[in-house]
Amino acid sequence: MDSRGLLAGARRSVAEALAVPTPEQWAAASLSVGWKMRHVAAYLVMPFRYSRAQVMVRLLGARGNFNRVADRVARQDAALW
């Protein structure tokens, strides 16, 4: 299988997993300290929601700290769910 096929399969798997959680599951604690499951979901879909340019701008604002960018984006996007 080529890389496009693998990526398409991964995207389908993420979409299927995110389509079924209950409100209680979205609010459940995750293994990531300070994040609920909705934050993890927001992190997982970040590459599909933001362009490279948008991520680079955020990285510049965070002085190159990707963990800070990921946390900010996850918290911001999790509020949408």
C-alpha positions as CSV (number, residue, x, y, z in Angstrom):
1,M,0.0,0.0,0.0
2,D,1.3,3.5,-0.8
3,S,1.5,6.4,1.6
4,R,-1.7,8.0,0.3
5,G,-3.6,4.8,1.0
6,L,-2.1,4.5,4.5
7,L,-3.0,8.2,5.2
8,A,-6.5,7.7,4.0
9,G,-6.9,4.7,6.2
10,A,-5.6,6.5,9.2
11,R,-8.0,9.4,8.6
12,R,-10.9,7.1,8.3
13,S,-9.9,5.4,11.5
14,V,-9.7,8.7,13.4
15,A,-13.0,9.9,11.9
16,E,-14.7,6.6,13.0
17,A,-13.3,6.8,16.5
18,L,-14.4,10.4,16.9
19,A,-17.9,9.9,15.6
20,V,-19.2,7.8,18.5
21,P,-18.2,9.2,21.9
22,T,-20.9,10.2,24.4
23,P,-20.7,13.5,26.2
24,E,-19.4,11.6,29.2
25,Q,-16.6,10.1,27.1
26,W,-15.7,13.5,25.7
27,A,-15.4,14.8,29.2
28,A,-13.4,11.8,30.6
29,A,-9.8,12.3,31.7
30,S,-7.1,11.1,29.3
31,L,-3.6,9.8,30.0
32,S,-2.3,13.3,29.0
33,V,-2.0,15.4,32.1
34,G,-4.6,18.2,32.1
35,W,-6.3,17.0,29.0
36,K,-9.7,15.4,28.6
37,M,-10.5,13.1,25.7
38,R,-11.9,16.1,23.7
39,H,-8.4,17.7,23.9
40,V,-6.8,14.5,22.6
41,A,-9.3,14.5,19.7
42,A,-8.5,18.1,18.9
43,Y,-4.8,17.3,18.9
44,L,-5.3,14.3,16.6
45,V,-7.2,16.3,14.0
46,M,-4.9,19.3,14.1
47,P,-3.0,18.3,10.9
48,F,-6.3,18.2,9.1
49,R,-7.6,21.6,10.3
50,Y,-4.5,23.8,10.1
51,S,-2.2,24.4,7.2
52,R,1.6,24.2,7.5
53,A,1.7,28.0,7.3
54,Q,-0.8,28.4,10.1
55,V,1.2,26.0,12.3
56,M,4.5,27.9,11.4
57,V,2.9,31.2,12.5
58,R,1.8,29.7,15.8
59,L,5.3,28.1,16.2
60,L,6.9,31.5,15.8
61,G,4.5,33.0,18.4
62,A,5.5,30.2,20.8
63,R,9.2,30.7,20.1
64,G,9.5,27.3,18.4
65,N,7.9,25.3,21.3
66,F,5.6,22.8,19.5
67,N,4.3,21.4,22.8
68,R,3.0,24.9,23.7
69,V,1.4,25.2,20.2
70,A,-0.2,21.8,20.5
71,D,-1.6,22.5,24.0
72,R,-3.0,25.9,22.9
73,V,-4.6,24.5,19.8
74,A,-6.0,21.5,21.6
75,R,-7.6,23.7,24.3
76,Q,-9.0,26.1,21.8
77,D,-10.4,23.5,19.5
78,A,-11.7,21.3,22.3
79,A,-13.9,24.2,23.4
80,L,-15.8,23.7,20.0
81,W,-16.9,20.2,21.1
